[in-house]
Amino acid sequence: MDKIILRIALTVIATLVSTIALAGCATTLKERSLTQHEQQLNIESFEYIWSTIRDKHYDPEFGGLNWEAVHDELRPKIEQANTMSEARIVMHDMISRLNLTHFNIIPARIYENIDRPGVKGLEGGVTGIDVRVINGHALITRVEKDSPAVGAGVKTGWEIIRIREDDIISKLQSIAKEFENTTYKDLLLASAIKSRLMGKIGDSVAIQFLNGADQTVHLDIQLTEKKGKRYKLGHLPSFYVWIEVDTIDENIGYIAFNGFFDPVYVMSAFNNAMRSFMGSDGLIIDIRGNLGGIIAMSMGMAGWLVPEKNQYLGIMYLRDNELKFVINPRSTTYTGPVAILVDGLSTSCSEIFAGGLKDLGRARLFGSRTGGAALPSTIEKLPNADGFQYAFASYRSKSGKVLEGSGVTPDEEIIPTREALLQGRDLVLEAAVAWIRSQK
């Protein structure tokens, strides 16, 4: 069971890696032709992917998809692929037929460098800007203190309209159209912006903003190391984990963290916070932008909030087994009102945590629908040196709802506005505080 729980930590981070990497498949640069040996390795990789899904996919019926027919249709195409981009497109086409997240091809150049600090990709330097795409506009929702962006004068509510040579609005329109009917559209839109704001630590990125007065501002912002504590798990890229604890509005506890990783660091801080908040008027847990992580951590956190025994957040279904995410109550639990803040970038384990506590009636959710990317997955190396991510189980919430492709809908849906952000206001947080006050 411990091994399975650890493997659940392979979250949507790998999806972002492959999304960023595969975006380069349509390059206009001429690629060299593959050698016969490389073509054979791609064929072996194709067969490895197909047989792995055949043998390990949690649904032996593949949702009604004829998996044999998919193989027979695409096998000639992989044999004819003359470049790596062509081969990856064929393999990606195969796994996309499942219509599920957490099935991805990670190009070798990304997979091999995935844990080297300072490389372009998820490990690279950042500006200190956090962004969400709202109504087609890339708006700054947070600027980290002491970051290069703060030093450059960037404010919340500013809009990003160009990064280097890229016209951001047109890029976002293209992505939004392609993924219009998916729950993880917000995730991909934000990822498209964030990936362009990264690079080698010490380099600068040219950004064109629209400030609060609707004036165009051109800034070159230096890239620095990510905020948080560096943590490595399995074949995932290193994740920079942070957790913030505060008291707001006089006596409301506030906990925010960006991932269910590094149990020693995050759980220690969370546990200490809960002990200090036992007498508070309410508790706010902010997991907006939280990509998920180790499910056992969410079960442990829920133990501070659910006093009853034999409760669980949901059930994971494997091909031949099932696993309940059982909550183990603490000797002393917090009984006050609990608000959880979520958005389209809350995925995987954070969806399981929020959805489970909502089903149990133990928390009220505020924000926007979560990303609907809740499948547990793992990553393996292919014969051609690419990485292959695949889901090995399905998941249903406590109420029996399938979160994959649907997400968790908040009790109060609140979308940030540019006007509020320019005023330094957080509408979602304000709504949570107002609800807690109403409970008294």
Secondary structure, 3 states (H helix, E strand, C coil): CHHHHHHCCECCHHHHHHHHHHHHHHCCCCCCCCCHHHHHHHHHHHHHHHHHHHHHCCCCCHHHCCHHHHHHHHHHHHHHCCCHHHHHHHHHHHHHCCCCCCCEEECHHHHHCCCCCCCCCCCCEECCEEEEEECCEEEEEEECCCCHHHHCCCCCCCEEEEECCEEHHHHHHHHHHHCCCCCCHHHHHHHHHHHHCCECCCCEEEEEEECCCCCEEEEEEECECCCCEEECCCCCCCEEECEEEEEECCCEEEEEECCECCHHHHHHHHHHHHHHCCCCCEEEEECCCCCCECHHHHHHHHCCCCCCCCCEEEEEECCCCEEEEECCCCCCCCCCCEEEEECCCCCCHHHHHHHHHHHCCCCEEEECCCCCCCCCEEEEECCCCCEEEEECCEEEECCCCECCCCCCCCCEECCCCHHHHHCCCCHHHHHHHHHHHHHC
